[in-house]
Amino acid sequence: MYATMARAVAMVGRCSSRSRRIPICWTLPRPTSSWRMNSSSRHPIPERAGPGFVLKLLPGLSLLTLALFAKLTGLDLWVADRFADGVHGFPWAHHWLTQKLLHDGGAWLIRIFAIALLLLAIVRSGAVRRAAVYLLAALALTTGSVAVIKQAVDKDCPWSLDRYGGQQPTLLLVYGTVSGKKPGHCFPGGHSSGGFSLLALYFVARRWRPRDAGKVLVAAAAVGFGFALTQWARGAHFVSHDLTSAAIAWVCAAWLAPFLHRPARTPQPQVGADRPKNARAVAAVASATSSTER
């Protein structure tokens, strides 16, 4: 394909010196959408199909599998038991460190990060704007998806269960909801979804700083699981809740990642508009050549 395109470009370049072949230039087909290249002009734009994209989704599917494992094996309750006592439920539930600093402070950090991305998207251009828009979209899609699922799914938080001093029976973890019960709206983890949305930074680093992509992934995952650990200690979420949020964040980031590879829009040359000028120039050259030969 590259050789064909090179020959086509060379043919266009030779048109001005070969008057009898000028019609070929007028009839050259424009590149189709399958020819679009990224900004480096070396790799085709990745599509959301094929084995490559499926492989990108594997980490998300693995996280969903771990979430199911945590729920079915009792890991959810085992971890919650580590932070609960038999008297006060979850001592860290309203502690200033977990509630004010880690929970509320972490939420504000994500908000500030989103505002910074919005400003970058407005005042900058090129690759910086593309990365900022992508990260904003990943953050919005992740947290929005989690919020919608939370409203649709009836799952209680650990601190709402009678096992930890709440009002809802723990058996609901196994048998689901019952009629007349107030909806729980605790699944997936909302707070951790903001932290896990930073997983999108991995795809940004992979696009422009591939050597640092692994470090960025570890750092983003550490922030997400730090948010999750705060909620486990407070009794606000089970492990499976936050693993599901991590899976959603990864899938959203991977689904939006092709946006990073789209080339900037450049004006298309108006080939047809130059035809009269080129034709007159070629005719003038041909006339001058014929008169010289006489």
Summary of the structure (lengths in Angstrom):
residues: 294
radius of gyration: 29.1
end to end distance: 45.3
largest distance: 112.6
contacts: 857
relative contact order: 0.15
helix: 72%
strand: 2%
